[in-house]
Amino acid sequence: MTMIASHTPKSLILASSLTFLSGCDAINDWYAMEMVERNMDNMVFVEGGEFLMGNPGGWAMGADTVPAHEVVLDDFYIQKYEVTQGDFEVFVEASGHVIKARGYEEDKGRYTERFAEELPAVVSWLDAKAFCLWLGEQSDRDVDLPTEAQWEYAARSGGQPYRHATDNGKLYPGQNISRANDPALALHGNGHDIPEPPGLYPPNPLGLYDMSANVSEWVNDYYQPDYYQHSERVNPKGPETGEQSRLFGEPQRVRRGATFEVPLVSSSTVIRSRLAQSLAPLNGGFRCAAD
């Protein structure tokens, strides 16, 4: 992104660094441009490198987290915060995007608190993907959902052997992860209905927030349970097709990072889950990445 002198008025920065947004009145245009600028400013640079992706032993219970395998990544950027519901709704208004998530309006009417503008966005993979691509179009950058490998590498602060994506690799509910994850309730779930707003707790050493124990985040990859057995070594982008959802007859996509609902043992940086790409889970969210 072109650097602009700090004394340039913010309105000119927005006007000169973003492409024209059509279909909104002047006020909505400004909100959309401000949202794009802010989301792009929140991109954190991640220096590429080599790491051992997956469960090295004892970090997760899922059979799909092994074998641990060597991966090499190029440099990339990733958002420090999960995208909020408020920013997602600005995107919908500004772009004219038609929400693809099944039952979205019904859920929004039924679970009003979960759709508060400051909380992580409730989105399907299809809608998260659309948001990231649109963000790229408006900022003239190559923006997309992170690959699964990029997400894990970033959560582990450059592929370090960190079991949890916190400031110190450990979990202290109410101090460095959501207070909903009370250890006393870890084996039985915590009974909380909603996650917390992004950025309340200290980031991991790379400067990224909430990659453990808030919401499970969509990544770009299709899901196949045995993919780690034959993953590419350099910049893996996941399998070419995904395991099909029996109920919805569509591909399943990978979600990474545990949620505020699960036991602490499941909040590791290598845990994987999957869901049909048109579903918008209430315990889900996403963040974008850029080259």
Phi and psi in degrees as a GROMACS rama.xvg file:
@    title "Ramachandran Plot"
@    xaxis  label "Phi"
@    yaxis  label "Psi"
@TYPE xy
-65.2522  131.882  THR-2
-79.4801  138.318  MET-3
-126.113  140.789  ILE-4
-55.6747  143.751  ALA-5
-64.9259  -21.0856  SER-6
-85.175  -5.16746  HIS-7
-67.5901  132.264  THR-8
-55.8873  141.62  PRO-9
-59.4536  -35.5175  LYS-10
-62.2429  -35.1828  SER-11
-74.0593  -35.9796  LEU-12
-58.5495  -47.6199  ILE-13
-63.1538  -44.1882  LEU-14
-65.9589  -36.0554  ALA-15
-86.7283  -22.8208  SER-16
-100.037  -10.7393  SER-17
-119.398  149.646  LEU-18
-75.5994  162.951  THR-19
-65.8379  135.004  PHE-20
-103.126  116.058  LEU-21
-98.4453  163.588  SER-22
87.049  5.94653  GLY-23
-125.266  158.41  CYS-24
-79.0245  177.602  ASP-25
-59.8911  -40.6255  ALA-26
-66.5521  -45.0165  ILE-27
-65.8868  -34.2409  ASN-28
-59.0258  -45.1963  ASP-29
-63.8429  -44.5608  TRP-30
-60.1508  -41.6247  TYR-31
-66.0618  -43.7922  ALA-32
-65.3136  -39.9267  MET-33
-63.5907  -40.2287  GLU-34
-65.1032  -43.8927  MET-35
-62.4921  -48.1016  VAL-36
-58.6953  -43.9263  GLU-37
-67.3141  -42.6597  ARG-38
-65.2772  -37.0509  ASN-39
-72.686  -35.7439  MET-40
-64.1345  -24.3933  ASP-41
-85.0351  6.35777  ASN-42
-73.9523  130.89  MET-43
-105.606  131.798  VAL-44
-72.6376  133.871  PHE-45
-122.086  114.314  VAL-46
-71.7736  128.131  GLU-47
-66.5597  172.84  GLY-48
169.851  -169.293  GLY-49
-109.027  138.424  GLU-50
-152.169  166.711  PHE-51
-95.7677  102.431  LEU-52
-83.511  140.369  MET-53
105.082  -175.458  GLY-54
-79.1885  112.901  ASN-55
-77.1108  -7.44516  PRO-56
130.452  111.239  GLY-57
85.7419  3.06902  GLY-58
-90.5422  -16.7274  TRP-59
-161.046  161.375  ALA-60
-99.4118  -13.4043  MET-61
-72.7137  134.755  GLY-62
-66.23  -21.0354  ALA-63
-82.5639  2.77273  ASP-64
-95.3415  0.87646  THR-65
-126.817  157.8  VAL-66
-79.341  153.44  PRO-67
-63.982  138.429  ALA-68
-144.948  149.9  HIS-69
-75.0585  131.683  GLU-70
-133.368  141.19  VAL-71
-120.557  129.03  VAL-72
-121.116  145.589  LEU-73
-76.428  169.168  ASP-74
-59.9502  149.073  ASP-75
-157.47  175.546  PHE-76
-121.123  150.726  TYR-77
-146.108  146.118  ILE-78
-66.3947  138.369  GLN-79
-73.6455  -23.9655  LYS-80
-119.985  154.848  TYR-81
-67.9343  143.437  GLU-82
-65.813  135.8  VAL-83
-88.7326  162.04  THR-84
-60.9949  -39.6094  GLN-85
-60.7532  -43.9454  GLY-86
-68.8799  -35.9242  ASP-87
-63.1243  -40.0054  PHE-88
-70.7232  -32.7254  GLU-89
-61.4193  -43.6504  VAL-90
-58.1616  -46.5908  PHE-91
-59.8298  -44.2163  VAL-92
-66.5263  -43.6665  GLU-93
-73.6861  -35.2155  ALA-94
-95.0852  -19.439  SER-95
77.2964  16.7625  GLY-96
-60.656  134.214  HIS-97
-93.428  117.288  VAL-98
-62.2487  130.302  ILE-99
-94.9942  -12.5178  LYS-100
-64.8985  135.669  ALA-101
-67.5008  132.521  ARG-102
65.7128  22.9361  GLY-103
-61.8406  -50.5257  TYR-104
-65.979  -36.435  GLU-105
-63.3239  -45.2423  GLU-106
-64.5099  -38.8278  ASP-107
-64.5549  -35.2521  LYS-108
-75.6195  -31.0654  GLY-109
-85.1803  -35.7179  ARG-110
-117.272  62.2574  TYR-111
-55.5211  -43.2974  THR-112
-60.4299  -36.15  GLU-113
-68.8299  -22.4676  ARG-114
-96.754  19.4657  PHE-115
-60.725  144.125  ALA-116
-64.9339  -22.3907  GLU-117
-87.9712  -6.55046  GLU-118
-90.636  162.72  LEU-119
-55.4285  140.627  PRO-120
-63.8949  139.9  ALA-121
-91.3651  109.262  VAL-122
-145.379  153.679  VAL-123
-80.6303  167.607  SER-124
-58.7089  -40.5325  TRP-125
-60.1652  -40.176  LEU-126
-76.6621  -36.6347  ASP-127
-63.0025  -43.3752  ALA-128
-59.753  -45.2587  LYS-129
-62.5311  -40.3404  ALA-130
-60.2374  -49.1543  PHE-131
-64.6011  -42.4967  CYS-132
-63.8502  -41.0942  LEU-133
-64.624  -41.0287  TRP-134
-57.1712  -40.8929  LEU-135
-65.8191  -40.9506  GLY-136
-61.9682  -42.0881  GLU-137
-73.6134  -27.3118  GLN-138
-103.675  0.797647  SER-139
57.3022  43.2763  ASP-140
-128.824  162.783  ARG-141
-89.5094  94.5378  ASP-142
-115.749  141.325  VAL-143
-159.55  176.664  ASP-144
-64.9685  147.066  LEU-145
-67.3452  149.936  PRO-146
-70.2256  164.395  THR-147
-60.5446  -39.6955  GLU-148
-65.9245  -42.1985  ALA-149
-61.9168  -42.8696  GLN-150
-60.4475  -49.0572  TRP-151
-66.391  -41.0841  GLU-152
-60.2832  -42.2221  TYR-153
-70.0135  -42.6478  ALA-154
-59.238  -33.246  ALA-155
-94.584  20.9898  ARG-156
52.1973  53.8271  SER-157
87.5951  31.6216  GLY-158
77.4828  17.1517  GLY-159
-69.5168  160.01  GLN-160
-78.0473  60.6524  PRO-161
-101.526  119.844  TYR-162
-71.4979  -30.0979  ARG-163
-128.913  147.359  HIS-164
-89.3667  56.6896  ALA-165
-113.814  -176.053  THR-166
-65.3399  -26.1949  ASP-167
-130.115  10.6269  ASN-168
80.0372  0.26444  GLY-169
-117.909  170.659  LYS-170
-115.958  122.049  LEU-171
-130.983  91.053  TYR-172
-53.5407  133.289  PRO-173
86.7768  -12.3626  GLY-174
-113.349  -48.141  GLN-175
-130.194  1.05744  ASN-176
-142.836  174.45  ILE-177
-51.6181  134.626  SER-178
-66.4155  -13.0639  ARG-179
-63.2896  -25.0618  ALA-180
-87.6609  58.1104  ASN-181
-67.0039  126.935  ASP-182
-55.3609  -31.1429  PRO-183
-65.8151  -21.1445  ALA-184
-108.331  5.67742  LEU-185
-59.8448  -32.5701  ALA-186
-85.0051  -9.51982  LEU-187
-126.635  3.37854  HIS-188
84.5463  160.749  GLY-189
-107.98  -9.50715  ASN-190
78.3869  0.134638  GLY-191
-75.9217  145.321  HIS-192
-95.2326  -22.6582  ASP-193
-137.223  154.807  ILE-194
-77.1152  -172.674  PRO-195
-109.905  160.795  GLU-196
-60.4978  145.433  PRO-197
-61.08  144.551  PRO-198
88.7809  12.9742  GLY-199
-78.6943  -23.9538  LEU-200
-117.757  162.895  TYR-201
-57.9948  146.181  PRO-202
-78.7615  170.725  PRO-203
-73.2049  172.063  ASN-204
-57.5297  -20.4766  PRO-205
-83.2539  -10.9652  LEU-206
96.3853  20.3967  GLY-207
-106.3  138.42  LEU-208
-104.634  145.331  TYR-209
63.1086  35.8369  ASP-210
-90.816  2.70473  MET-211
-133.118  129.426  SER-212
69.6727  31.9397  ALA-213
-121.476  -74.6767  ASN-214
-131.167  157.586  VAL-215
-86.7367  130.471  SER-216
-105.664  135.806  GLU-217
-63.549  139.857  TRP-218
-122.245  175.126  VAL-219
-73.6397  -24.6309  ASN-220
-74.0738  145.719  ASP-221
-65.6516  157.236  TYR-222
-103.642  127.64  TYR-223
-134.386  129.341  GLN-224
-62.7032  -24.9478  PRO-225
-105.305  16.3049  ASP-226
-60.7326  -34.7537  TYR-227
-63.7215  -17.9627  TYR-228
-74.4183  -18.66  GLN-229
-143.997  32.4996  HIS-230
-65.5282  145.978  SER-231
-63.5265  153.026  GLU-232
-85.0323  -39.5379  ARG-233
-104.694  120.753  VAL-234
46.931  55.9437  ASN-235
-63.8504  139.705  PRO-236
-117.213  11.8674  LYS-237
89.1167  173.902  GLY-238
-67.7342  162.743  PRO-239
-74.9516  -25.6077  GLU-240
-138.385  162.945  THR-241
-113.416  156.641  GLY-242
-56.1585  134.79  GLU-243
-84.1186  141.535  GLN-244
-74.3785  122.134  SER-245
-65.3615  -34.2598  ARG-246
-76.0342  -38.6475  LEU-247
-109.666  -6.94314  PHE-248
61.1189  40.3073  GLY-249
-144.693  164.739  GLU-250
-65.4747  150.455  PRO-251
-97.4289  143.212  GLN-252
-114.8  156.772  ARG-253
-79.5353  141.722  VAL-254
-120.697  140.974  ARG-255
-125.752  148.675  ARG-256
89.1682  136.109  GLY-257
-78.72  170.244  ALA-258
-109.104  172.261  THR-259
-66.225  -10.9713  PHE-260
-93.2097  -17.6434  GLU-261
-94.3988  161.602  VAL-262
-60.3538  152.063  PRO-263
-58.2713  -31.6555  LEU-264
-61.6678  -21.5172  VAL-265
-94.9072  7.48714  SER-266
-95.6846  29.3746  SER-267
-82.934  164.687  SER-268
-74.0265  -8.9973  THR-269
-108.102  -4.36961  VAL-270
-64.8762  140.327  ILE-271
-124.943  146.834  ARG-272
-142.515  171.917  SER-273
-146.488  160.136  ARG-274
-160.3  151.047  LEU-275
-57.1129  139.044  ALA-276
-68.6572  -14.0176  GLN-277
-97.2182  2.67845  SER-278
-93.0353  144.936  LEU-279
-117.475  90.7828  ALA-280
-70.4563  142.731  PRO-281
-70.1944  -17.3416  LEU-282
-101.836  21.2743  ASN-283
-115.032  173.298  GLY-284
-173.727  -163.109  GLY-285
-168.427  165.53  PHE-286
-141.394  157.117  ARG-287
-100.867  163.988  CYS-288
-131.314  162.678  ALA-289
-145.085  154.549  ALA-290
